Amino acid sequence: MFIQTEATSDPARLTFLPGRAVLPHGTLTINDRAAAARSPLAARLFDVRGVAALALGPDYITITKESGDWQHLKPALLGAMMEHFLSGAPVLSEPAHAAAAPVSEATGKLVEEITQALRHVIDPELGYNIVDLGLIYHVDVDTDGLATVTMTTTSPGCPATGYLSDGARERAASVAGISRAEVKLTYEPRWSTELMSDGAKAHFGISTGGRR
């Protein structure tokens, strides 16, 4: 199996072309390990240290890195992709309803841009961005340009809730192509340090459990 790579305009993002179908329709953007649970392929890729987000398309996989050099990340990512495709496992563990509302490539790009914009929102208590803290559960953009950010806080009743939700709303709305943004707060599932990115865990001195 031969997997090609293709550079993008963003040096933190690289596209992989496995030479076979990835998703049957549209794209799926996965911004954290919790969201990756629905995809065996995404779960394998998030096991590679330095992966911040990924987008699955009809015939491509775009990886966004949070740290590290592509020269070192690429072998691990290529290995994870080959292991997945050669195993015969599905890309999505729940294909019927996971793919029920496919999004266009343009919408997938908007979701990625919103996610990057949300990294500018800093939790005032922890001094770290809300994406890598694992406070962002889902980002969705509809055909009218409405962005919906589903997020949580480190605990119910967090005094920074208003500040964080307002910041998330403003940052999402600032992305070109977004007409309006709204934020939905949830505490299901409850936040834990397991939802942090590897970079955030390293910053706070939290063990990543020996992941690659």
C-alpha positions as CSV (number, residue, x, y, z in Angstrom):
1,M,0.0,0.0,0.0
2,F,1.4,3.4,-1.0
3,I,0.3,6.6,0.7
4,Q,1.1,9.9,-0.8
5,T,1.4,13.2,1.0
6,E,0.5,16.7,-0.2
7,A,1.5,20.0,1.4
8,T,-1.1,22.6,2.3
9,S,-0.9,26.4,2.6
10,D,-0.8,25.8,6.4
11,P,2.6,24.4,7.5
12,A,0.9,22.8,10.5
13,R,-1.4,20.8,8.2
14,L,-0.5,17.9,5.9
15,T,-2.8,15.9,3.6
16,F,-2.4,12.1,3.1
17,L,-3.7,10.3,0.1
18,P,-4.1,6.6,0.8
19,G,-5.2,5.7,-2.8
20,R,-8.5,4.3,-1.6
21,A,-11.9,5.5,-0.3
22,V,-11.9,7.0,3.2
23,L,-15.4,8.4,3.6
24,P,-18.3,7.6,1.2
25,H,-19.6,11.2,1.4
26,G,-18.5,14.6,2.5
27,T,-15.9,15.3,5.2
28,L,-15.7,14.7,8.9
29,T,-13.5,17.0,11.1
30,I,-12.4,15.5,14.4
31,N,-10.9,18.0,16.9
32,D,-10.0,15.9,19.9
33,R,-9.5,12.4,21.2
34,A,-13.1,12.3,22.6
35,A,-14.6,12.9,19.2
36,A,-12.2,10.3,17.7
37,A,-14.0,7.5,19.6
38,R,-16.5,7.2,16.7
39,S,-13.7,6.4,14.2
40,P,-11.2,3.5,14.6
41,L,-8.9,5.2,12.1
42,A,-9.1,8.6,13.9
43,A,-8.4,6.9,17.3
44,R,-5.2,5.3,15.8
45,L,-4.1,8.6,14.5
46,F,-4.7,10.4,17.8
47,D,-2.4,7.8,19.4
48,V,0.5,9.6,17.5
49,R,1.9,12.2,19.8
50,G,1.6,15.7,18.3
51,V,-1.7,15.2,16.4
52,A,-4.1,18.1,17.2
53,A,-7.0,17.5,14.8
54,L,-7.8,15.7,11.6
55,A,-10.3,15.8,8.7
56,L,-11.5,12.8,6.8
57,G,-12.6,13.2,3.2
58,P,-13.7,11.0,0.3
59,D,-10.1,10.0,-0.5
60,Y,-7.9,12.0,1.8
61,I,-6.9,12.5,5.4
62,T,-5.7,15.9,6.5
63,I,-3.7,16.0,9.8
64,T,-3.2,19.2,11.9
65,K,-0.2,19.0,14.2
66,E,0.2,20.8,17.5
67,S,3.9,20.1,17.9
68,G,6.8,18.2,16.4
69,D,8.4,18.0,13.0
70,W,6.6,16.4,10.0
71,Q,9.9,14.5,9.3
72,H,9.3,12.6,12.6
73,L,5.5,12.6,12.6
74,K,5.0,11.2,9.1
75,P,6.4,7.7,9.7
76,A,4.2,7.2,12.7
77,L,1.1,8.5,10.9
78,L,1.8,6.5,7.8
79,G,2.2,3.4,9.9
80,A,-1.1,4.0,11.7
81,M,-2.9,4.5,8.5
82,M,-1.5,1.4,6.9
83,E,-2.3,-0.7,10.0
84,H,-5.9,0.5,9.9
85,F,-6.5,-0.1,6.2
86,L,-4.8,-3.4,6.1
87,S,-6.8,-4.6,9.2
88,G,-10.1,-4.2,7.3
89,A,-11.6,-2.2,10.1
90,P,-14.3,0.4,9.2
91,V,-13.3,4.1,9.1
92,L,-16.4,4.9,11.2
93,S,-17.7,2.6,13.9
94,E,-21.3,4.0,13.4
95,P,-21.6,4.5,9.7
96,A,-25.3,4.8,9.4
97,H,-25.9,7.8,11.5
98,A,-22.4,9.2,11.6
99,A,-22.5,9.8,7.9
100,A,-26.2,10.8,7.8
101,A,-25.4,14.5,7.5
102,P,-22.3,14.8,5.4
103,V,-20.6,18.2,5.0
104,S,-18.8,19.7,2.1
105,E,-15.1,20.2,1.9
106,A,-15.6,23.9,2.3
107,T,-17.6,23.4,5.5
108,G,-15.0,21.1,6.8
109,K,-12.4,23.8,6.2
110,L,-14.6,26.3,8.1
111,V,-14.8,24.0,11.1
112,E,-11.0,23.7,11.1
113,E,-10.6,27.4,10.9
114,I,-13.0,28.0,13.7
115,T,-11.1,25.4,15.8
116,Q,-7.9,27.3,15.2
117,A,-9.6,30.6,16.1
118,L,-10.9,29.1,19.4
119,R,-7.3,28.4,20.4
120,H,-7.1,32.2,21.0
121,V,-9.6,31.8,23.9
122,I,-7.5,31.3,27.1
123,D,-9.0,29.9,30.3
124,P,-8.1,32.6,32.8
125,E,-7.6,30.1,35.7
126,L,-5.4,27.6,33.8
127,G,-3.8,30.0,31.4
128,Y,-4.2,27.7,28.4
129,N,-6.4,27.6,25.4
130,I,-9.8,26.0,25.5
131,V,-9.3,23.7,22.5
132,D,-6.2,21.9,23.9
133,L,-7.7,21.9,27.4
134,G,-10.4,19.7,25.9
135,L,-13.3,22.1,26.6
136,I,-14.5,22.1,23.0
137,Y,-16.6,19.1,22.3
138,H,-18.0,19.8,18.8
139,V,-18.0,22.5,16.1
140,D,-20.7,22.6,13.5
141,V,-21.5,24.9,10.6
142,D,-24.8,24.8,8.7
143,T,-25.5,25.9,5.2
144,D,-26.5,29.4,6.3
145,G,-23.1,30.0,7.9
146,L,-24.3,29.5,11.5
147,A,-21.6,28.1,13.6
148,T,-22.5,26.1,16.7
149,V,-19.8,25.5,19.3
150,T,-20.6,22.8,21.9
151,M,-18.3,23.2,24.8
152,T,-18.0,22.6,28.5
153,T,-16.0,24.1,31.4
154,T,-13.7,22.4,33.9
155,S,-16.6,22.2,36.4
156,P,-20.3,23.2,36.7
157,G,-20.5,26.7,38.1
158,C,-17.1,27.7,36.9
159,P,-16.7,31.4,37.5
160,A,-15.2,31.9,34.0
161,T,-18.1,30.3,32.2
162,G,-19.5,33.5,30.8
163,Y,-16.1,34.8,29.8
164,L,-15.2,31.5,28.0
165,S,-18.5,31.1,26.2
166,D,-18.5,34.8,25.1
167,G,-14.9,34.4,23.9
168,A,-15.8,31.2,22.0
169,R,-18.8,32.9,20.4
170,E,-16.8,36.0,19.3
171,R,-13.9,34.0,17.9
172,A,-16.2,31.6,16.0
173,A,-18.1,34.6,14.5
174,S,-14.8,36.3,13.5
175,V,-14.0,33.5,10.9
176,A,-14.7,34.6,7.3
177,G,-17.8,32.8,6.0
178,I,-19.5,32.6,9.3
179,S,-22.7,34.7,9.6
180,R,-23.5,34.1,13.2
181,A,-22.2,31.9,16.1
182,E,-23.8,30.4,19.1
183,V,-22.4,28.4,22.0
184,K,-24.0,25.4,23.7
185,L,-22.8,24.5,27.2
186,T,-22.9,20.9,28.3
187,Y,-21.6,18.8,31.1
188,E,-22.1,15.5,29.5
189,P,-19.6,14.1,29.5
190,R,-18.0,15.8,32.5
191,W,-14.6,17.3,31.7
192,S,-11.4,15.6,32.9
193,T,-7.7,15.9,32.2
194,E,-8.0,12.9,29.8
195,L,-9.6,15.3,27.3
196,M,-6.5,17.5,27.2
197,S,-4.2,17.3,24.1
198,D,-0.8,15.8,24.6
199,G,0.7,19.3,24.4
200,A,-1.5,20.6,27.3
201,K,-0.8,17.5,29.4
202,A,2.9,18.1,28.9
203,H,2.5,21.7,29.8
204,F,0.8,20.8,33.1
205,G,3.1,17.8,33.8
206,I,0.4,15.2,33.3
207,S,1.4,11.8,32.1
208,T,0.2,10.7,28.7
209,G,0.2,7.1,29.7
210,G,3.2,6.2,27.5
211,R,1.4,6.8,24.2
212,R,3.6,7.0,21.1
